Every structure is written in C-alpha cells, then in structure tokens.
Amino acid sequence: MRRLAHFGVFAAPGMLVYLCFVLAPIVVSFGYSLTDHNPFNPPSRFVGLRNYQLLFTDEEFLTALKVTVILTAIIVIVPNVAGLAIAVLLDRKGWFYNAWRATFFVPVVLSSVVVSVVWTRMLADDGIVNLALGTDIGWLSDPDLALYSLGGIMSWQMLGFCVVVYLAGLQAVPHELQEAAAIDGAGAVARFRKVTWPMLAPAVTVNTVVLLITAFKAYDHIQVITNGGPGSGSTATIAFVVLQTGFVANRQGYASAMAIVMLAIIASASAVALRLLRRREVEL
C-alpha cells in the first residue's frame, strides 16, 4: 500500500499534465468532430459521423493525404541514409570531428521559422542557389518541385538529429567485436554489414519513428515557405489543411474530424514501424 502511495505521489504530477494537455484535448476534439461547430455561428448541431464521411470524398483532404505521404517518405529516408553516412565519417576522435558534429547539429536547435525564412531566400527564383548554378529553376514556385524542395529543407534540418543518434549507436559498438571480425579477415564493408549495422538497430528505430511523426505533423515550414502552394494545395499537408479549415474557414467541427483521422494515421503508422523495427532488433 505504501509503495502504491509513493507511486501515486511521484506519478500524479506527470499523469495530471498528460491528462490535461494530451488526453483531454483529444476527447474534446473528438466531441467537436461529431458536430458542425463554428465559434462565429452558434449553436453547434450534432451531425454524428457525417464529417468523417465527407472526408473521404473531399478532394482537398485526399490531396493533402497524398502530399503528406510523399513528404513523409522523403523525410524518413533522406536524413536516415545521409545521417548514417555522415555519422560513420565522423566516428573519430579529435577536435576537428567534434567541431563538425556540432556544425551538423546546429540546424536541429534552430527555429523552424528561421530555417524556413533563410531557405526561402536562398531558393527564390533570383536567390543564391540559382545564381550559383546559373539557372532559373523554380524550386519553390514550380508545383512539380516545391514539395521536394520542402522535403529537402526539412530533411536538412533533421539531419543533425540523425547524425547524433547514429554516432551514439556507433560508439556503443564493442571494439572487441570489430577486432575479432578483423582478425577473422573481414574487410571494412563486411565488418560494417555483419557487426556494426545489426548493433545500430535501436538507433534506426529511434530515428525512423521520430522522423515519421515529424513529417506527419509538418506545418511551420509549409506555412512560411509555400503557404500550401504553389497552385492548388501542392504542398498542403494534413496538418496544414486542419489549421486552415479550423482557424481560417472556421469549420472547427470538420477540422476536428481531420485532426482525429490524422491522429489515427500517425498512431497506426508509428505502431507498425515500432513493431517491425523492434522485431528486427530481436532477430539481429
């Protein structure tokens, strides 16, 4: 009984914060999703599941879902692959490598708005990138390129996070295993594939899940860089459409339904990714 009381005392603050700022908003949002709530046009009417039915015939939402999936694929793959390669190169001792580690991590701690403004200037039609390349490519003004440019910017900002996580994983690999593999005649590639890569399974899990969630809730970069354009929703993600619908169009009941669906997608995708990656950890 005393142990239960101690647990309650120490867990109560955290549970209260979780209840107030996570569970309660989800419940309230779900309640709104069953109505046509509009704060400027009361009273709200109960509409049941009609908002959810409308979602799957709403071209704007379906386009946003497609955009979100593409952006997620870019953000999960690019920083993971590039981060692993850079971490392997920086897995050395010395001030030079320490300085480069800090350099790669700087974008992670920068505000997403600051990063967005800087890259917007650099990738403008008359920006420094086009001047350096001697081209006039519409990195952010071409509907066919804007989404991939946006994915590249977000991947660049998250690259340092992946590098740090992979470096931690690399430094946790026992040197004895590397030495034993080298004595057995394994080359650098074989040692990485047979010894290092399996030991990095937890780092892969952490990076993949964090990047997955980051991509699905992307909003700041889109708002600042493209505002959902160019064209008709070429870079508008689900999170962007939710906020536009809820706070610009003032259809908060419908926006809440979008948010609940987005939550379900993120939770399902994260659960599947965790299950598959943790199974890989056990198998390796």
N, C-alpha and C positions, 0 to 999 in steps of 0.2 A: 504493500500500500504506500509505504514511504517512497519507494523507487518510482511508483506511478505519480505521486505528488511532485517529486523532483522533476520528472519528465514534463509534467504539465506546466510547472513554473518556468522551465527553460524553453519549452516549445511554444508556450502561449503567445509571446510577442510575435514570433515568426508566423505562426498559424493565423493570428489576427490580421497581420499585414497581408498575408496571402488571401485570406477570406475577403478582406475589404477591397483590395486592389486587383485581384485576379478573378476569383470565383463570383463575387457579387456583380461586377460589370458584365461577365458572360451571361449570367442569369437575366440581368436587366435587358441586355442586348437581345437575348432570345425572346423575351417578352415583347419588346418593341417590334421584332421581326414578324410577329403574328398580328400586327396592326398596320394601319396606314398613317402612323404617327407623323405629324408635321407641326413643329412648335409654333408656326405662324398661322396655322389653320386648325385650331382645336374645335371640337374634341376629337380624339382618336377613335377610330372604329376597329373592332376586331374583324380581321379578314382571314384568319386561320392560316392555311398553308399556301394561300394564293401568291404571296410574294415569292415563295420558293418555286412555285410552278412557272411564274413569269421569268425567273432567272434563266431557265433552260431554253427559252425562246427569245431571250434578249441578245441581240447581235453584239451590243456593246460589251456585255459581260462575257460572252463567249470569246470575243476577240481579246479581251483583257486576260482571260484564262490562257489562251494560246500564247500571248506575249509573255505572260508570267512563266510559262513552261520553258520557252526558249531562253529567257533571261536567266532562269534558274540553272538550266543546263550549262550555260556559259560560265556563270559564277561558281558553280560547283566544280567544273572540270579544269578551267584555266588556272585559278590560284592553287589548286591542289597539285597539278602537274608541275607548274613553274615553281611553286614553293618547295616542292621536294627536290627539284634540280638545284635550286639556289642553296637550300639547306645542306645538301651534300657538298657543294663547293665551299661553303662557309664553315664546315665542320672541322675547323683547325684552331690552333691556339695562337694567340698573338694580338697586339693592339690593332693591327690592320683589319683582321677579320672581325674583331669586336666592333670596330667603327662601322664596318659595312652592315653588321647585324642591326645596329642602332639606326642606320640610314634606312634600311628596308622597313623598320618598324614605325618610323615617323608617320607615314600616311594613316596608319591604323588609329592613332590618337588624335588626328586632325578632325575637325567638324566636317560632316558630310556636306554641309552648305559651302564651307570654304573650298573643299576639294571640287565641288561642282562648279563654283564660280571660276576657279582657276582653269579647269579643263574646258569650260565653255569658251573662255577667251582663247585658249590655245587651239581649239578645234573649230573656231569660227571660220567662215569661208575665206576671210582675209587674216586668219590667225597665224601664229608662228609655225605650226606644223605644215600648213600648206606653203608658207613662204620657204621653209627649209627644204621641202620636197619639190618645190617649183610646180605645184599643181593647184587646181581649184576644186578639189573634191569636197562635196557637201557632207562632211562627217556627221553633222547634226541636223542639216537641212534636207537631206535626202531620206525619204521614208524607208528606202531599202537598206540604208546604212545606219540610221540613227540608233536603232535598237542594239546593234552590235557594238557601236561606239559606246553606248551607255553601259553595256555589259563589260567592255574593256576598262572603262573608268572604275566601275565598282570592283572589278577583279584586281585592278592595280591597288586600290585602297585596302583590300583584304589580303593581298599577297604577303605583307609582313606578318600578319597573324599566322598564316600557314607556315611561313618560314620558321617562326619561333617555336611552334608546336612540333614541327618535324625535327628541329635542332635538339629539342628536349628529348625526343624519341631516339635520335641518333646517339646522343651522349649517354643514353641509358643502355645501349647495346654493350654487353660484356666484351672487353678486349680479348678475353681468353678464347671466346668463340671465333673471333676474327683470326687470331693467331693459329688456332687449331686448323681452321679451314685453309689458311695459307700454307701451313706445314703439309697438309694433305695435297697440296698442288693446285688449289682453287685460285683462279685469277680474280682480278678486282670485280669484274662483272658477275662472275659466279658467286663470289662472296656476298655481293650486294643482293643477288637474287635468292640465295639459299639461306643467308644468315640475317642480313640487315632488314630486308623487306618484310619477312614474317614478324620481326620484332617491332616493326612500325605500325602494326595493325591497330593498336589503340589510338595512335596519332591520326591515322586515316579516318577512324570513326569520329573523333572529335571534330576534325576539320570539315568532314562531309556534312555532319548534322548542323554545325554552326553556319556553314555557307548556305545550306538548304533553307534554313529559317531566315537568314539574312536576305536571300533573294526573294522569297515569297512575300516578305513584308516591306519590300523596297518602295519607298515613297519620296524621301527627301531629294535624292538625286534627280528623280524624274520631274518633280515639281520645279526645281531650279533650272535644270538643263533644257528640258524639252516641253514641259507643261503638258505632257501626254501626246504631243505631236512629234514630228510634223505630219500634216494630213489628219486623217480621222483615226485617232487612237493607236497610232503605230508604235508608241512606246508606253501606252497606258496599262499599267499592271492592275491586278485586282485591288490592291491596297489603294492605289491612286483613284480608281473608279469609286471605291467605297467612300472615300473622303469627299470626292466631288459630288457624289449623289447625296450624301448626308448633309454637307455643310454649304454647298453651292446651290444645288437644286432643292434642298430642304426636304428631301424624301427620306426621312430618317428611319422609317419603318422598313422600306425597301433596302436601304443601305445596311441596316442591321442584319437582314437576311443574307446579303452578300458577305458580311463580316463573319457570320456563323458558318457559312459554306467555306469561306477561306480558312477559318479555324479548323474545320473538319479535314480539309485537304492537307494543311500543314501538319496536323496531328497524325494523320494516316501516313503521309509520306515520311515523317520523322520516325514513326514507329517501325515502318517497313525497313527503312535504312538502318536503324539501330539493330533490328533483328538480324538482317543479313550480314552486317559488318561484325556484330558480336559473334555470330556463328562462325565467320571467317577467323576471328581471333581464337576461338576454341579449337577449330580444325588445325590452325597453324601451330 
